[in-house]
Amino acid sequence: MIKIKRLFVCSLLFFLSCNRATEIATDTTNIVAGTSKITGIITPDGQNKDSIMVTIIVLHPISGESVRHNILADQSGYFSLDFDMETETSLFGLYTSVNPHKGLVIRSINNDSTHIDIAYDSGRNIKNVDVTSAMKPYDMRQGMEVLNKMIDYRPDRPNWEYPRFYDKSTDEFLNRVKSNVSTRLAQFVDDDDLFSKEFKGFISKEYRLFVYTGHVIDYEAEMKRNYRIITRDTVNTPEIQKIDRSYFRFLKDFHLNDPQYLHTYSFPEFQNLILQNEVLGLPVIGESDIPTWLASVKVILADLVGFHDGPYYDILAANAYGRQLNEHVKQLSEKQKENIAHYWKDGEIGKILFRKNDQVVELDKVKSPVVVNDISSVPEDKVMETIVSNYKDKVVFIDLWATWCAPCLEAIKQFRSTKGDFNDKDVVFVYLTNGSSPQKLWEEKIIGIGDEHYYLTDTQWYTMMDYFDFEYIPSYLLYNKESVLMNKFSTFPGNDAVSGMINDLLK
């Protein structure tokens, strides 16, 4: 995946929170179930204006997700979008199909409109940006550039080797991560006087969250990756030392009551990992009343995060409901609605959760039930033949994905509503993953996906990846009704493109 997409999806406004009585505000920002609007004109040099796609990624830190909007510009290059917001001000990401590697960070304001004009030169580089947003141009244009440089940085020292951690102590690992993050920030951010002070805070928090979300929170998965990179062994699994809750003592360094976290792209994923981590063992909120749930959570987290009270806990409770709504695509029960209304009264957090629930009610109408298929005993060279043979006289669309793959999850999320258009047609949607997806987490995530699922052995998976020359995921296979492979590709091309491929085979 290209760098700018990776950060926006991850996977790149914390949070002005509220408790039952008061809204917590920082500067002019507080939580609000609001809306905003953006308009603009994209002017390329030498490219048709009516084929330009504008992608906008809006953070919803209360419901716990990032929302991607794809807007096709008209023949004049004009585009317009009304979108939901969850804070009084928000930072959203924007890039276009003219050059998706060059992204902008733009500030939006609740109940206001932002207009942006972007002109490109003949090399498809951004030549000029005019925007009504009250934001420093350097922050807007260079923020994502610097973040991506830090993410992709590799030392150029002679004889540098990828660090080995899978058989080292957790202290050594955590100390190295902390040191590396500080070094990168010092190198790329701290001494750059062109960034505003506020934006330096945003970049620092975003980069730290990105690193810990991707490489630290799930210790076992990271050590297995480290082992595979160091040894090139994709068959055997090393014995990883067991950790306990004390491993998460690094959370104290984050100062998670800081409201600026609600402006960071990685915050929703960070929260989701905290909520589902098996070592931490936070309870599922379910139909528990919120004060009782928070009390049990604080017993586990308070010493680790360094505080017993503060807005962070209310955000975590909201995110716990958001996880049900987003991942399981499961609407709130009447008891949950009652608990939310009792705790937050008429506050904005409750309004946000109920707004999201209304959206899930509509999605739930087109979601198919989950079917889990076991082919673990099938020889690796017969896997695809076996899968496709299960769906005779059907168009078969196969998605290779993993629970840890942010672009995979974003693509699945994008395609939810479009997939529902095929409910009454001769097409089946199949999802394949392997042991790199923790089985318990996989079982949770597929509830919100629906359709046909296979959990392959590692040997089956890597044999299949090699056979189809896939180097990364998400990757896709499309078979016609005669079980003939008609298309294979990596990276999700968008709802319209996939729908077009499927419809062509249904004719």
N, C-alpha and C positions, 0 to 999 in steps of 0.2 A: 504494500500500500504506500502511496506517496505520503510524504512527511506531513503536510499540512492537514490532510484528511485524518491521519492517524491521531494527531493531537486533538483536533476538533471532536472526533468521535469518542476518543477515550475520555478512545477513548479519550481536550484541553478545552457569586454574590453571597458569599456565605454571609452571612445570614443575619439578617436582621430578624430576630425572632420575636415571638411573643409568648408570654405565659398566660395564665387564665385571666389576669387582670390588666396587663399593660402590654403595649407594643414596645419592643426594644429598637431604638433607632440609632444609626450612626450617620452623622452628617445629615443628608437629605434622604437617606435610604431606609425604608422599612418594608416589611412583608405586606404584600397586597395581591389580591386576586384581580390583576389588572390586564390591560391590553395596550398594545402600541402598534405603530404602523411604520413601515419603511417604503419609500419610493426611490426610484433612481433611473439613470440612463447609463447604459454601458456602450462605450464607443471604441470598437476595435479598429485596427489599421489593416484593411485588406481582408476582412472576414464579414460574412453576412450577419447582420444584426439579428435577424429573426431566428437564428439557430443557437442563440446563446442561452445557456442555463445558468441561473444564479442560485447558489446554495447558501442558505442561512441556517446556522446552528444556534438555537436559543437554549440557554440553561434554565431548567426548572428545579432549583435546589430544594424546594419544599416537597414536591411530589417525587423528587429524586430521579430525574432523567434529563437527558439532552434531547431536544426535539429538532429534527432536521426538516427544513422546508426547501423544496426544489421548485423554482419559478422560471418558466420559459419567458424570456423577453420577447416583446412584439417586434414588428419590422423596424421600428424606430429605435430599438434598444431599450425601450421603457419597460420597467417592471414595478409591481406593487404587491405588498403583502401586509395583511393584518395578522397579528399574532398575540398569543397569550403571554403574560409576564407574571412572575411571582414575587418580584421586589419592585420598589419604586423606581430604581434605576437598575440597569442590567448591562453586562458586556456580552455582545454576541459576535460570533465569527461569521465572516462572509468571504466567499471566493466565487469565481466564475469559471465557466468551461473554457474561456479564452486562455487562462493560465491558472489551473487549479493549484499550482505550487505556491502561488502568491496570495496569501490571505490577509485580511484586515480584521482588526478588533474594533468594534464600534459600540458606542454607548447609546442605549435607548432609554427613554423616560416614559413612565406610565401615563396614559391618556395624552400622548404627544406623538408627533410624527417626525421622522428623520428622513431627509433627502440626501442621496449621494450620487454623484456623477463620477464615473471612472473611465479614464481614457488610456488606451494601450498604444504602444509604439509598434513598429513593424516586427520587432522581435518578441512581441507578446508580453513585454514587461510593462508594468504599470507606469505610465508617463505622468499622470496627474490625477489627483483625487480632490474633489470639492464635496464637503459634507457639512450639513447644518449642525451636527452633533458638537457640543462644547467639549472637545477632546483634543489634547495635544497631538498634532500630526505625527510626530515621531513615535509616540506611544501606539497610535493606531496602525502605522505601517510597519514598524520594526518589532513590535512585541512578539508576533508569531515567529519571525525570522530568528530572533535570539533564542526563543524557547526550543526551536528545532535544532539550532546549532548545539545547544547544551545536550539535548537528547542524543544527537548523533555523534557527539565528540568522542574521539578515541585518541589517547596520548600518542604523540609522534616520537617518543623516546626510543632510542635504539634498544632492540631486544625486548621491547614491551610484550608481555604475554597476558592473555585473558586470565583474570584472577581465579584461583581455585578455592572454593569454599565448601564444597559438599562434604568434606571430611574434616572441616575445621570447627572451632567453637562458634557458638552464636555470637559471643562477644566480639570475636574477631570480625565476623561478617557485619554486624551492626555498626561497629566502629568505622569500618572501611566505607560503608554506605554513607554514614554521616559526614565523614571527612571528604568524600568525593563530591557530595552535594554542596558543601561549603566551598570547596575549591572551584567548582563550576560557577557558582554564583559570584564569587570574587572575581573570576576571570571574565565573565560575560556581562554582569549586571551591576555590581556594587560600584565600579569606577566609571560607569557610563553616565555622565552628567546630563546627557540629552533626554534621558527618561525622567518623567516626573517622579516625585517621591512616592506618590500613591501607586503609580504603575510599577515601580520597583517592588513594592510590597506585594502586588498582585503576581508578578512574575516569580518572585521568590517562593510564594506559597504554592503557586501552580506547579512549578518544577519539583518542589519537594513532594507534593502530593502525587505527582505523576510517577516519580521514582519509587516511592514506597507502595503505591497501589500496584504498580506493575512488577515489583521485584522483592518486596519485603513482607507484606502482610501474609501472603500464602507461602510460608517458609518451605514446606515440603515440595511444592511445585517448583519453586525457584531453585532449590538444591538439585532436583532432578534435571532441570534445564541446564544447570551449571555442570552437572556430571556429563550430560550428553555433549555439551560444547567442548569440554576439556578432553573427554576420552573418545569422542566420535562414536560412542557405543549407543545404538538406538534399540538394542534388543534387551540387554540386561537392565535391571533396576538396582541402584545402590541402596544400602541400608542407611536411611536418613535418621539422625538422632531425633528423639521425641522432644518437643518443646511443651512448656506449660504457659499459663497466662503471664508469668513474669517476663516472657519474651517481648511482650507488647509495651514494655516500659518506655520505649521510644515515643509513644503517643504523647507523653508529657511535654516533649520538646515542641509540639505543634501549637500549643496554646489555642485549643479548638473553640474557645469562646470568642475568638476574634471574629467580628462580623464580616471581615473582608473575604473569608472563605466562601461566602455565597457568590462570589464573583469568579470562582475558579472552575475551570472546565472539568477537572478531575474529581471534584468534591462528591458528586452523586455516586460515582463508582467506588470511591473511598468509603463512603457510608455504607454502601451495599455490601462491600467486603467485610466491614466490621460487623454488620448485622448477621451475616451468614457464616462467619468463621467458626469452625467446630471447636477450636481450642478455647476461644473466648466463651463460646457457648451462651450467647445472649438468647433469652427466650423469645419465641415467636409471639408477636403481640396478640394475634388471634382475636378473641372476644374478651380479653382481660380489660378491666378498667385501666385507664392510662396512669393514674397515680400508683396503682399497685405494680404495673409493669415497670414504670420508671424506678420505683424503689428497688426492684430486683436487679435492674440494669445497673444502678449506681453501686450496688454491692460489688459488682464485677469490675466496673469501669472507673470508679471515682479515684482510686489510688493510681491507676495507670495513666489517666488523663490529667490528674493533678488538681481536680476540683470536684466538689459535690453538687454545686448548683450552677445555674447559668443557662443561657439560651440554647446552648448546644444540645441539651437533653430534649427540649421540646422539638428541635429539628430532627433529632434521631427518632423520636416517636412518630413524627409525620412521615419520615422516610420508611419506617417500618410498615406503615399502611401503604406507602407508595410502592414498596417491593411487591406486595400482594397485587396491587393494581397494575403495575408495569410488567412484572415477570410472569405472574400466573394468569394475567388478564382475567382476574376474578373480582367481581364487584363486591362492594362492602355489604356485609349482612346488616339486618335491621339493628342488631345489638351493637355492632361497630359504629353505625351512624349515631346511635344514641350516646355511646361513649364519647365520640368526637364532639358532638353538640354539647354534652355536659361539661367537658373539660375546656374547650376553647370558646364556648358560648357563641357569640356572633363574630368572633375574631376571624382574621384573614386566613389563618392556617386551615380552619375548618372549611371556609369557602373554597379554598384551593383544592382540598381533598374531595369535596363534593363535586366540584367542577370536573375533576379528573374521573371520578366515579361515573358521571354521566357519559363520558367518552367511552369508558370500558363497557358500559351497558350496551352501547351500540356495537362495539367490536365483538362482544360475546355472542351476538346474534349470528355471526358468520364463522366463528371458530369451530373447527372440526375436532372430534374427540381424539385423544392420544392412543396410538397403537404401538406397542413395543414388540419388536421381533428379535428373536435370538437365532443367530447363525454362527455362533462361536465355534461350532464343530465343522463348519464348511471349510474345505481347503482354500488357501489364500488365492489361488488362481481361478477359483470358481465363484468368488464372492459376488461380482457384479452380475454374472449370468444368473445366479440364484435369486438375487434381489429383483432384477427386472422380470424374471419368469413369474414372480408373484402377482404381477399386474398385467395380465394378458388383455389385449385390446384396449389398453390405456396409454395415453401419453404420460411419460414418467419424467418428472423434473427432480433431479437429485442435488442436494445441497450438502457439501462437505464443510463442516463447521466444528467449533469447539467452544466450550463454556468460557474460556479465557480470551477468546478472540473478539476484541471489540468491534472490528469491521464486520465480522460474521453476525454478531448480535444486532448491530445497527441495520444491516441488510434485512435480517429476519423481521425486525420491527417495521422497517419501511414497507415491506411487502405484505404485512398483515391484512390490510383492508383490501388491497388488490387481489390477494389470494382468494378472498371470499367471493369474488366475481365468478370463480370457477367451480363453486360448490356443486352445481347440478350438471357438470360436464365431465367428459371422459378423460380426466387428468388426475394424477395422483402426485402428491408432494412427499418426497422421501428425504430424511435427514440422517446423515452419517457422521459419527464421531468415533473417538477411540479413548484409550486409557488416560490420555493427557487431560481429559475432562473428568474431574472427580465424580464418581458415579452418583453419589448422593446429590451433588449440585446439579448434575445432568438430569436426574429424575425430577428435580424441582423446576428446572427451566423448561423442560419439554411440555409441562402442563400448560404454559402460556403459548406454546408454539402450535400444538395440535398435530394431527396427521401421523405419518408413518416414521418410526425411528429405529435405528440400528446402532448398537454399541459394539464396534469392531475390536478384535484383538489388535495389538500393535503390529503383529506380523501381517495380518490382513490389511491393515491401514497403509502401512508403508509399501507393501506390494502394489496396492491399488494406486497410490500416489505416483509411484515409479512408472507403472504401466501407462497411465494417462499423462505422464510428463508434467504433473502439477508440482510446482515449487513452493506454493503457499496456499493458505486458505483466507477467505472463502473461495472455493472453486465449485464448479457446477457441471453437471452432465444432463443432457436432454435427449430422451429416446422417443421415437415415434410409436404408433400403435403396433407396429410389427417388431418391436424390440430392437430397432436399429438405431445406433448412436447417430444423432443428427447434428449435435453441437456440443462443444466443451469449451469452457472459458474460466478464467479466474478474475476476481473482483466483480462485485455486483454492478451491472450496467444501468440499473434503474428500473422502476416499475414498468414503464412503457415498453422498454426494450424486451424485458422478459415476457410480458403479456403478449407482445407481438410475436415472439418466437413460438409460444405455446399455441396461440390462436392459429398460426399458419399450419400447425400440425393437426389441428382439430377440424380443419376444413374438409 
